[in-house]
């Protein structure tokens, strides 16, 4: 087979796969969220690729016949319509080995939203604590109180450090998919910078 013929066969095979994926996505459109729809389509595509590797071998390009044979093993796209009708979603038979992964999509999205919210909340708390530290330091100096210095400034600094770090960690866990996560990331960075500046000021300042 010439290079041109191989390229045409590959393009034809890929077009068949894309057509099936688009049909599945259209079947789910308007029935579940876009994120869930894309996740399911991604799982379908991954399974098709896995079956093609098993059939053709690693490194071999599938032909049109290979793709048609694999697609024939799958349930038709209409099998997904049960999900939108309010009935229990009937997983196509090729999805049964990964049923757990698909069934956990909604909880996974919920966890991402929770992580994003925690990130934003920690960022806000950390920034407020970082801004309160100079005020506590000023009061401690004016009153010459070691209790206020170690209690107030120390508490604010520790709170800023912990919550700022938590904001960055949870922002990463949430994959920055919401404004809360972005807020947490930005405020976490600002908080950590303020903590660092405060520590350097205490270490090298002349008081």
Order of alpha helices (4+ residues) and beta strands (2+ residues): alpha-alpha-alpha-alpha-alpha-alpha-alpha-alpha
